[in-house]
């Protein structure tokens, strides 16, 4: 193609791909708010549910708090919340990879 001419086929493909990426991004944005993962503290005392977006949706104590020192309970909560943040990151990455798996970068003709 001579310099200065517009490759309309390439432009149409770029527009089509852009619209598809917008659609995939919308699907991804919705998915991260609805996909949930659940983790537990290493001692099994605390369970935290979190969305892939990082919003904590639930906290449960799975054992009795009697005879536990406040510092130990606080440590269990902190460990579970930290694990939940890591799990949310993992879920986001997994969703992103699954959502955009078929996408390949657009290259010039």
N, C-alpha and C positions, 0 to 999 in steps of 0.2 A: 504494500500500500504506500503510495507517495506521501512524503512528509506533509503534514498539515491537514490531511484528510481525517475524517472522523470514522472510526470503526463502530458503526451502529450496532452490530452484533455483539461486540464486546461490551458496549454500554448497556444494552438490554440485559445481557447476562449479569453484569455488575448490579444493576437495579434489582433484578430477580433475586440474586444472592443477598443483597442488602435487606430486602423485605423478608427473606427467609431467616436471616440472622435476627432481625427484629422480633419475628415470631418466636424463634427459639429462646431469645432473651426473656420474652414475656413468660414463656413456659417455665424457664429456669427461676425467674423471680417468684412465680407462684409456688413452685415446688419447694423452694427453700423455706417458705413460711408454713408448709403443711407436713413436710417430712420430719419425723421425730426419731431421735435415738435416746436410749436410756442407758445410764451407767451407774455403777455403784462405787462406793468408797472401798479402798482395799480391805477394810475390816468387815465389809458387808452391812454396816449399820445404816448408811444413807444411800438412797437411790434418787437420782435426778434425771428428769426427762427434759430434753432440750430440742428445739427445732434446729434445722440446718442453718437458719438465720442467726442462731445464738440465743434465742429467747427461751428462758427457762419456763417450762409449762407445768412442772410438778416436782415436788420434793416430798419424799416419804422416809420415815424412820422405820427400818425393818426389824429392829430389835428393841428391847427395853432400854430405857435411859436410866433406870434405877441402877445405883451403884457405879455409875460412870461419872468421871470427873468432867466438869464443864469444859476444860481445856481439851480433853480427849474427844468430846462430842464436837467441839468447834473444829478440831483437826480433821475429823471425819467429814464434816460438812465442807470444809475448804478443799479437801482432796476430791470429793465428789463433784464440786463445782468446777474445779480445775480440769478434771477428766471430762466433764460435760462440754467445756469450751473446746477441748481437743477433739471430742467426738463431733461437735458441730462443724468444726473446720474440716474434718475428714468427710463428713456427709456432704458439705458444700462442694468439695473437690470431686467427690464421686459423682454427684449430680451434674456438675459442670462437664466432666468428662463424658458422661452418658448422653447429656443433652447435645453437646457439640461434637460428638464423635465423628459424624459424617461430614462435618465442615472441613473444607480444605481451603487454604488461602487462595485468593484470586491472583492470578499472574497475568502479565501483559501478553497479548497475542503475538 
